[in-house]
Amino acid sequence: MAQVKWYENIWFVRIKVLVISAIYASFGNWIYTTKQGKPITPLQAAPGMICMVCLVLFAMLVQQLLEKIPKWPKFPTALYLTIINTFVAIDGSPFQDWIVSHIGIIQLMALCTPILAYAGIAIGKDLDAFKKQGPRIVITAILTFIGTFIGSAIIAQVVLAQTGQI
């Protein structure tokens, strides 16, 4: 069995990617908020970014530990992350005020920039496989986007109606 070098360790790679993404997102947040007239410097966004990186790493750890349970179904990390984030930011959580105040200053568009860049790199890397899919992949993507949008709109409508917001 070949020995894995420290820089090939999956956790090292995950941390490295998350830290690089957080740095890119911090600068993206700075640019975006500066255009809005209320600049948030990367140093001001650092506590929120560090919190996000730690929450993502914790979700990955939970996923890895739970998947060691025999017959445990494989769920995406985003599911674990959503559940964990809900509990740490919910009313009554001792972390709520700190998390909401620090993560709340980070704009969604700033987080999308590195994600979309990685998606572009991934597609570019597998361009031959992407071409083989032909129009099927485009149709699937469009239907997925439409379904996600309609599903989100229905959920938002129900929740807002139940809470008396509309």
Secondary structure, DSSP 8 states (H G I E B T S, - for coil): -----GGG-HHHHHHHHHHHHHHHHHHHHHHHHHHTT----HHHHHHHHHHHHHHHHHHHHHHHHHTTSTT-----HHHHHHHHHHHHHSTT-TTHHHHHHHHTTS-HHHHHHHHHHHHHHHHHHTHHHHHHHTHHHHHHHHHHHHHHHHHHHHHHHHHHHHTT--
